């Protein structure tokens, strides 16, 4: 019996130690043909998988040698083996490096894993994210990119051990590819990625600040405010989503909080994106669509804030993956009403389409292939760049208009003085003409009654103060009504013009001749004594009589005038009206005495 037992043990030991060669051959990652100068590859391939075990590197080496686990292909999901994303496990493999790599520096990069992990190179803990545990209480997730550099050892073969646990995320396992490569190449790749992302963060942040400030100063354009908030939400989403750059500046933040921020900012970004598009393409998108979008977005934000991670992750991927038809409808509404001659609208539509395709790609990647690159953040950056181009071109055009107006203003200013002088001179001349027209009689060209009344009053009070004489002469054309009746009004007007010419020619210098009204005329003689004034009046009467102008409408047969006048001397009149009344009375006496004569007080 002892021999049988001994034989059985011997056979088992023989089988155990005879299998490692084939197991190692199946799971060992062999890259002996690689060149160090351009070396960069993933660690995808056959790994040993130990379900519900967190093996130390020492124990993993023993189990690897006896092929105690299951061979799986990495990237690997827990669901492939257990049907659930929750759980914990260890992945083990060996990496065979070329001889010329010995002593060279290599870098291993793990962008992130959806699970907590500890990654060992040989027996050394190279990288860890979160806390690996065997239950929800002892396990704590964290997503952050990690790098580890090392020198290739003499034996060329490296044991790689990955401990993983997940009890929060809807994804679990060794899902993201690990990259290894030349130290310089890996660092250059990392720096390029960081430069790209931080360049996008900076550019989009500046655009957000500019748009929000612009909207505060120009409140009627809400589209700028919406666009600025949209840019801010993109920045937050980019910081807290893959590749989780928030860990570089906010490392202590709780991962569950960061995850909620990432999802909430993504939901707000989608909401603001649709609102911005609706604001930009006014009257293109139905109000019901916007209301539906608002309800969905608010509901998703609330659910994300109050629910567990697995719930809001599942709802997010489910809800937004089913909204494609709705967004197709939005694009259809815009395309149907867009003006294709509007270059800004066409560029915005192109940007929308780019973002839309990027969103579809990333949702598909998240669901089916976690290792594929996500482009939504970069494409959102492209969309923001397109909008920035549109805004810049708009502002440039407005600025050019302002410059053109300023140039015109400068040109006007250079000739403004000359133009002002010309216009001022024209204005003065016009005012003089208007003033003359205001004081002149339209028929005869003599001064009118308005001029007479104004000057009579001024001269009266001036001469009353100075004691100088002022004479007023009033002239009436004898029986002028009969002249009009006999010859007609046209001939009557011609007679008046002729009388004015004759009378003005016989007045002394300084005398003011006025058409007093109808066929009556008046003369103001300043600083002239009564006898001189009387002589002027008599001269006027005589010069008309000497003209022998025909008047067959009266018995005398010729045109004559009657003249009445008076003189202000030594304050003998109280006011100008009394003076004028006396001259008018003298005219009346001259007419009643037989006409063609002068009566003077």
Secondary structure as GFF3:
##gff-version 3
##sequence-region A 1 601
A	DSSP	alpha_helix	2	27	.	.	.	ID=ss1
A	DSSP	beta_strand	29	30	.	.	.	ID=ss2
A	DSSP	beta_strand	40	42	.	.	.	ID=ss3
A	DSSP	beta_strand	45	51	.	.	.	ID=ss4
A	DSSP	alpha_helix	57	65	.	.	.	ID=ss5
A	DSSP	beta_strand	70	74	.	.	.	ID=ss6
A	DSSP	beta_strand	76	77	.	.	.	ID=ss7
A	DSSP	alpha_helix	79	82	.	.	.	ID=ss8
A	DSSP	beta_strand	87	96	.	.	.	ID=ss9
A	DSSP	three_ten_helix	99	101	.	.	.	ID=ss10
A	DSSP	beta_strand	105	110	.	.	.	ID=ss11
A	DSSP	beta_strand	116	121	.	.	.	ID=ss12
A	DSSP	beta_strand	124	129	.	.	.	ID=ss13
A	DSSP	beta_strand	146	151	.	.	.	ID=ss14
A	DSSP	beta_strand	157	166	.	.	.	ID=ss15
A	DSSP	beta_strand	173	174	.	.	.	ID=ss16
A	DSSP	beta_strand	178	182	.	.	.	ID=ss17
A	DSSP	alpha_helix	183	217	.	.	.	ID=ss18
A	DSSP	alpha_helix	222	240	.	.	.	ID=ss19
A	DSSP	alpha_helix	246	249	.	.	.	ID=ss20
A	DSSP	alpha_helix	255	280	.	.	.	ID=ss21
A	DSSP	alpha_helix	287	306	.	.	.	ID=ss22
A	DSSP	alpha_helix	309	321	.	.	.	ID=ss23
A	DSSP	alpha_helix	324	337	.	.	.	ID=ss24
A	DSSP	alpha_helix	343	368	.	.	.	ID=ss25
A	DSSP	alpha_helix	376	414	.	.	.	ID=ss26
A	DSSP	alpha_helix	416	439	.	.	.	ID=ss27
A	DSSP	alpha_helix	449	466	.	.	.	ID=ss28
A	DSSP	beta_strand	470	477	.	.	.	ID=ss29
A	DSSP	alpha_helix	480	487	.	.	.	ID=ss30
A	DSSP	alpha_helix	489	505	.	.	.	ID=ss31
A	DSSP	beta_strand	512	517	.	.	.	ID=ss32
A	DSSP	beta_strand	520	526	.	.	.	ID=ss33
A	DSSP	alpha_helix	530	545	.	.	.	ID=ss34
A	DSSP	beta_strand	550	551	.	.	.	ID=ss35
A	DSSP	beta_strand	557	558	.	.	.	ID=ss36
A	DSSP	beta_strand	561	568	.	.	.	ID=ss37
A	DSSP	alpha_helix	576	592	.	.	.	ID=ss38
A	DSSP	beta_strand	598	600	.	.	.	ID=ss39
###
